[in-house]
Amino acid sequence: MTTTPKTYVVTVIERALAFYEVEAEDARSAAENWQDGEYDGRDDEALDTEGPCSVRERQPDGSWRRVLKAEWEAEPPSAGDPTNKPYSVLLLYPDYATDVASETYYALVEAPDAIEAVAVAQRQAAAAQVLYMAPTDFHPLLATEGHHASQPLLNQ
C-alpha cells in the first residue's frame, strides 16, 4: 500500500538555521532526508551544532503543525539489542548552563561501544533539561564499560 507524501518543513542547523521543504511519507523520513528537500531560506544566527532541530507538517488548510520531536527524531538503539553493552558515562555540563564550573551528569546507558555510549548519554542529558540544550553541549569526561552506580573514593 502506497501512502501519499506530505509536505514538511525541516529546520536544520548548518552553522546557522536553514529551512528545507521536504516531500515525505512521515516526519521521521522528512527529518532523515532533509538534504533532498528544496532550500527555503536561512536565518544568519550562528549556532554550533548541526542537524534537524524542528519539523513542521503542512495541514490541509495550509497551516503548519509543529511535529513532536519523538515523531521525527531517529530512534536510539533498543536496550534489548544483543550487541549493546552496559556503560557508565560522566558528562560535564556546559559553562552557560550552571553557576558551578564543575557540575556533571552521570548516566548508565546501553550501547555497542564507548563512543556511542557517550552519544546516548549526551542525548539523555539534553532530554532531561527543562530548557533546550544540544546533546553535544555536554562534554564527555569518562566512559567505562559496565554499570557502576557507585565506586569507593579510595582504593582499599
N, C-alpha and C positions, 0 to 999 in steps of 0.2 A: 504494500500500500504506500503510495507516494503522498506526502503532505505538501501543501502549497507553502513555499518560502514566505517568511515575514520580513519586514524591513526593520533593522535595528541600527541605532547609532551607538558605536562603541567609542568611548573616550579613552584615549591612550596617552600615557606619559612617555614622551620621547624627548627628554631634556626640557620639554615644555608640554602642555596639554595639546593634543591633536585629536581631531574628531574625524571618524570614518563612518560612512553609511554602508551597511553590510546587509546583503540578502542571505538569509539562513533559515533553516528549519526550526531552530531553537536558540535561546540566548547563549547557551554554552558553546554551540558551534560558532555563533557570531563572535564571541569573545576569543575563541581559539583561532579564528580565521580573519581577524580584523584587517590584516595586511592585504587581503584580497578585496577589501571594500574600496569605495570611492572616497578619496580625501575630501573632507568637507570644511577644513579650516584649522586654525591654530590659535592658542592663547599663549602669548610670549612669556608667561610667568615661568621662571626657571625652577625646575624640580630635579631631584637627584635619583629618582627611581624610574624604571621603565616598565611598560606593560599595561594591560587593560586596568582601568580603575573604576569604570562605571559602564553600564549598558542600559539603554532605553529602547523600548519597543513601540513602534508606531501602532496606534489604535485605529479601528475602522473610522472613527470620527476625525482622524488627522492629528489628534493629540498624542503625546508621548507618555508612556508609563515607565517609571523607573523600575528596572528589574532587580529583585533582591540578589545580593551577592552570592547567596547559596545556589541560585539558579544558573549562574554563568561561570562561577569560579571553578577551575579544574579540580576534580576530585582528588584528595590526597590518597596515597596507597592505603588499602584496607589493613586494619590491625591484624586481621587473620591471615595475611599474606605469609606463606611459609618462608619466603626469602627475607622477611623482616627480622631484625634482632632488636633486643631492648637496648636503649641508650639513655644516659643521663647527660643533660646539656645545661651548661651555665652560660647565660647571656648577660651582657651589660646594657642597661637602659641607655638611650641616647641622652646626651647632656641637656638638651632642651626640655626633656620630659620630667626631670626630677631636680629637687633642690640639693640632693646629696650626690656628689660626683661618682660614688661607687655603688649605686643601687643595682641589684641584679635580679634576674628572673631565672628560676630553676625549673626545668621540665623533664619529665620522664616520658620518653617517646619510643615508638617502634619505627624502624627504618632499615633499608638494606645495607647502608654504610653510614659512617660518621658524617660525611658531607651532607647527605640527605637528612640525617638526624638533626643537624643544625638548621636546615631549611624548614623542617617540620616544626621544630621548637620556635623558630622565628615567627612562623605563621600563627602558632598557638599563642605566643606572647602578644602579637599585634591584635589578635581577635579578643584577647582578654582585657583590652584597654577600653576606657569609656570614650576617649577621643580617638580619631583616626590616627594611626601610626603605621608607617610602612614596615613590613616584616624585616627588611634589610637595615632598618634603623637600629635594630638590636644587634650588638656586636658579640660574636662568639668568643668566649673565654676558655671553655673547656667542654670536651665531648668525650665521655668514656663509655665503653661497652658495658651493658648491664644496668639494671635499675638500682640506684643507690639512694635510698631515702635519707640516710644519714651516715656519716663517717666519723670516726673518732678524731678529735682535734690533734692528738699527739700519737705518734707510733708507739705502741706498747707491746 
